[in-house]
Amino acid sequence: MSEKRPADKLTVEDFRRHPIWKFTNTDDDETAVQPIDSVPAFELGGCLIGTIFVLHNNISVPGMLSNIDLRNANKTRHLIGLKVFHSDRVFHLAHYSEVDYLERSPDRLAEFLNLSVDDIFPIAYDISHLAVGDMSILKGVYPKEPERRLTEDEIFRLALE
């Protein structure tokens, strides 16, 4: 676990070598992550997971997931984080509750990928080869819009579960 680096510096190649990276939670660099070599993982809290996303139009793109709780499908469904890699650039899709949602919305992801929103969503992922847990969490889809938007209070309570 000697490959410690800032999370925002991870590349597709880093995820090819080590698909799971865990935050080190050190005071000197709160963004530092280290690779996890024990796969399949039984816990993904505090981890960034490299994977391949399959867009609605069946195009595959490399990406990264975060906020995966292997024991709580509802929490994962509402708090999952998603980044897409494309042409040496990265796009971090914002959660609808984030203040910069308009700058990092599904529409902006479509512009980033030069596709229509309907070509992209829902985005499918499968990390079942990387972790052990509820299959509805390990194999899922990221919709353009959630079935139901949670209130700020509901999001806060869910994050504390």
Protein Blocks (a to p, Z undefined) as FASTA:
>chain_A
ZZgccfklpcfklmmmmmcdcdekiaklmkbccddfbdcdfbfghiacddddddfkopac
ddddehiafklmklmmmmoccdddeehiacddddfkbmklmmmgfklmmmmnopafklmp
ccdddfklmpgcdfklmpccddfbdfbdcdfklmmmmmmZZ
